[in-house]
Amino acid sequence: FINQTKANYDFKISISDESEKLLETGGGIRKAAGLFNADEPLLIHNVDILSNVDVESFYNSIGDADAILLVSERKTQRYLVFNDEMRLVGWTNIATGEVKGMMPENARLYAFSGIHVINQSLIKAMEHYPERFPIMDFYLNECAERNIRGYLKSDLKLLDVGKLDTLEAAGEF
């Protein structure tokens, strides 16, 4: 809790209310699009994770990409699939064998961190999607036509703080 009478921060907080209906990440971004600066890329960072990423450096690395997804080599069952140029081409669940998109011979499999940057051009593409949709489905549907890239952070440390048993570890992090 910040006592506003003692603190004066130069930022504005806007809320896109989903209390009537949860829209998932894609639908939430689409609904809130009018709240963002239309001239700047949008940083998306899952609220229930802590990380050691230099957010400013990551944000500024978007360049001419439509989106960049922070990924790592951590073990999981679900991976994003990238080609040699680190362009997103698919997704796989190694436990079930399910694949969405492509699985090239030289596929690079990386775990998604929940941290990504989207250029406004990609936000505009969301206008054709339903009210509620997962962001990963959107990326997978758009990756053949759009420049969606992975940003590999080999020393990435993530901590999911969305569970009671991780609060102590979050303090130490």
ZIRA-V992515 format. One record per residue. BURIAL is b if it has 9 or more other C-alpha atoms within 8 Angstrom, else e. Layout:
{{BURIAL} {BURIAL}}
This chain:
{{e} {e} {e} {e} {e} {e} {e} {e} {e} {e} {e} {e} {e} {e} {e} {e} {e} {e} {e} {e} {e} {e} {b} {b} {b} {b} {b} {b} {b} {b} {b} {b} {e} {e} {e} {e} {e} {e} {e} {e} {b} {b} {b} {b} {e} {e} {e} {e} {b} {b} {e} {e} {e} {e} {e} {e} {e} {b} {b} {e} {e} {b} {e} {e} {b} {b} {b} {b} {b} {b} {b} {b} {e} {e} {e} {e} {e} {b} {b} {b} {b} {b} {b} {e} {e} {b} {b} {b} {b} {b} {b} {b} {b} {b} {e} {e} {e} {e} {b} {e} {e} {b} {b} {e} {e} {e} {b} {b} {b} {b} {b} {b} {b} {b} {b} {b} {b} {b} {b} {b} {e} {b} {b} {e} {e} {b} {e} {e} {e} {e} {e} {b} {b} {b} {b} {e} {e} {b} {b} {b} {e} {e} {b} {e} {e} {e} {b} {b} {b} {b} {b} {e} {e} {e} {e} {b} {e} {b} {b} {b} {b} {e} {e} {e} {e} {b} {b} {e} {e} {b} {e} {e} {e}}
